[in-house]
Amino acid sequence: LVASGTPALQSSSTEKDIALTFDDGPYGTSTAMILDILEKEKVPATFFLIGRNAQRYPQEIRREVADGDVIGNHSYSHSKSLSTMSSSTLRGDISRAQEIIVKASCLVPHLFRAPYSRTSPDMVREISAEGYIMSGWTVDPRDWDNRNSSTTVTSNILNYVRANSIVI
């Protein structure tokens, strides 16, 4: 994932290249802290945004864009059943998120990541027909599991990351 004005998928050119991605935001203070660290370390990232969160924190989206990070659509509702919704309900959910994200960022995201990584062939067809590029991930540090310490999360990344990995 390229952190530039136009999101795209590309192969990394060196063994040190990985994509750092964040799902489910923005989340106000915690997103601001992540952006502070990324900016200090000069590390680009990709943020997959939930529409209902984007409504609450548009300033964080503007900062992500200003910092040169890539933004993607992660649905409005973040529903576990998004992959089994009817075509019209799925498109409505994704479109609602897109409208909010575009309004906050003045950019049109082209990347989409399915909530909980749950997809179906029908969902992939619908999302692709809408012009999105589906983005998955290859390394889950399990930072969402509150039982994991920061040491465990770090180990989960370092033990599994390889060239061209996408870390969620």
N, C-alpha and C positions, 0 to 999 in steps of 0.2 A: 504494500500500500504506500502510495507516494504522498508525502505531506506537502502538497502544493495547491495552487488554486483549482486545479482540475484533478479530482481523485481518479486514480487508475490503479490497476493491478500491474505489477511488473516483476520480473525476476531480479533478485538482488545481485549485485556485481561482485561482492566480496563475501567471504565466509562470516564476517562480522555483522552482516545486515540481517536484522529481524524487524518485524513490525510490532509495535507496542500499541494495543488497542484497549479502549475502555468502553464498557457497556452500561446502559441503564441511566445515565445522567441526563442533564446536569443535576448536581446536588448542592448548589450553593457553596457553602464554606469548604466542604471536602473537595469539590471540583476546583475551587480556587487554590487550595493547597497543592493539589496535583499539578495544576498549571504553573504554579510558582516553581515547583521542583523541575518540571520539564523545561521551563524557560531558563532557569539557572544552569541546568546541565546541557542546554542546547539540544534537547532530544525532541524530535517531532513525534506526534502520535495521531491516532485516528480515534474519534469519539463517535459511538453509535448512540444516538439520542432517542429517548422516549418522548413522544409528543406532549404528554401531560406534564412531564418534568420541564420540558422546554418552555411551556407556557409560564411556569413559575420562575424560571431563571434565564431569561433571554440574554442578560448581560454576560453570563458565562459562555454562551454560544458565541457571542460577538468577540469575546476574548480568545476563544479557541481559534476562530478564523483569523483574528489579528495576529496571533502568535504563529500562524502558518500551519496549524494543524488541519487535518481532514475531518469532515463531519459526514456521518451517514445516518440513515433512517433505521430505527429499531422498533418501529410501530408506535401507535398512539397508546394503546392499552397495555402492551406487554403481556398479552394473554397467553396462557399455556395452550389454549386451543386455537391459536391463530392458524395453524397449519391445517385444521379441519373445518374452518369456517367456510361459508358459501363464498363464491367468487365476489359477489357484490359487497358482502360484509367485510371481507379481507381488503378489497380495494378501498372501501370507505375508511377503514382503520388506517391504512398506510397513507392514503391521501390526506387525511386529517393531520397526521403527524407531519407530512411533507409541507403542508401549508404553514404550519406553525414554525417549522425549522427555516423555511425560506423567508418568512417574515422577520424572524430574528437575525438571520445571517446574511440576507441578500445573496445567498448562493443556493443552487439547486443540487442537493446531494444525489449522487448516482449510485452510492453503495447502500446495500441493505443487509442487515444481519437479523436472522430470525431469533425471536425470543426463545431462550432455553435450547437453542440449536434445533428446535423441532421444525422439520420441514416435511413436505409431501410433494409428490410429483406435480399435483395440481397447483400447489402454492408456488413452486419454482416456476412453472409455466406462467402463472399470473404475474408474479414479480418481474420476471424477464420481459413479459409483454409490456409492462409499464416502463421498461427502459432501465431497470436497476441491474446492477451487478451484484450477485449474491456473494457475501463474504463470510467465510467460516473462520475457524481458528485451529491451531495445532497444539497449543500448550495452554492448559488451564492450571494456574497456580493454586487454585482453590482458596483464593482470598475471601470469597463469599462465605466460607465455613468459619464461623466465629470460634470454633475450637482450635483452629490453626494459628500458631504464633507467626510473627513476622519471619522468624528463622525458617519455619516450615514452608511458608509461602516462597521465600527466596530459594530454598533448596528445590522446591517443585519446579521453579523456572530453570535454575542452573542445571538440574539433572536431566531435563527433557528438551531444552532449547537446542536447536540445530540451525544451520544455515537456512535462511528463508522461512524461519518459523514465524507464526503469527501468535503472539501472546495475548490472551484475553485479560 
